[in-house]
Amino acid sequence: MNVSKKAASIVPYTAGEQAEGYIKLNTNENPYPPSPRAAEALRGFDVDKLRLYPSPDSAGLRAAIAKAEGVDADNIFVGNGSDEVLALAFAALFDADEPIEFADVTYSFYPVFARLFDIPYNTVPLNDDFSLPFDKFNFYNGAVIANPNAPTSLSVPVDALRAAAERSRKALIVDEAYIDFADRTESAVRLTSEYDTLAVVKTFSKSYGLAGIRCGYMIAGRKIIDAMRAIKDSFNSYPVDRVCEAVCAAAVSDREYLKDKIQKVKNTRSRVISELRARGVAVFDSDANFIFMEGDKSLYEKFKSQNILVRHFDKPRISDKLRVSVGTDAQMDEFLRVFDKIR
Ligand code: PMP
């Protein structure tokens, strides 16, 4: 029996381990629970409603996101995690005859999506300091920029994205999975009404503490949103379920709670970065809910033997670095205590 050539040959993305019993600093989850409004929505959920299919266009959830983001609901597309939104975007916005661009060190799902949909791509090498070399991109045939970038934790100013969107003939996808934690840049959402090439992708997995519910969304002009719907409706016309709709709509309405938890993560982040630098460790300036620091595979393994999971990528240019998600203060105190013991 032969499966498809695609399934036989594709190398899938490998997510960080979901192991129990560790201090988990390896998948950039939020250490704090989601808004109490999310819990209320779950408790109040009418199970009988699960007999019925959800809204085919996630109307209620899109309305709630629209209110929070200050955009029109018609400019929002919702999906089962931003990974799914990104995958559908590759299929909806790029073609097989022209190479798209993304950085050589960025979210490692992008090349997987490109190969899945037979989209050729060029990787643009980041500068030696891992900043993004805007002059080396042409942006003409489509590009994907994670801002802030993962795993480097660095960001680019939103004006640079404006210039890139101006040069694009196809879509410029800006992946803002970590934007809520940024101090040095801001979201490109407000530019989406000016540039019909710009597609901003966000997630409930990080700042909202809802990685387990799998919900992400895109904000873009109507032409891009219509293309996303055309592809989605050729694949699965109900991307998010009723529970997800209810929980995320409740969570997105709680701006105060969100702000408070983001600030807590940012405070812990700056403390840990200072503590590591005081120990002479090279750490990047982080605009995300993780830090990128010097440390090799053996340090990753030593952390693991001490019940702390961090992320090591066996990849060119970054195999001598570790990505460490920012946990609670107590978790990061333990991280530093263990670091002093094993380094
Ligand atoms: N973009 C980036 C840059 C990420 O690091 C992640 C998390 N792995 C995602 C998108 C996907 O997040 P999710 O599917 O949980 O929304």
Boltz pocket constraint, residues with backbone or C-beta under 6 A from the ligand:
constraints:
  - pocket:
      binder: B
      contacts: [[A, 27], [A, 80], [A, 81], [A, 82], [A, 83], [A, 84], [A, 107], [A, 146], [A, 148], [A, 149], [A, 150], [A, 175], [A, 177], [A, 202], [A, 203], [A, 204], [A, 205], [A, 211], [A, 214], [A, 215], [A, 216]]
      max_distance: 6.0
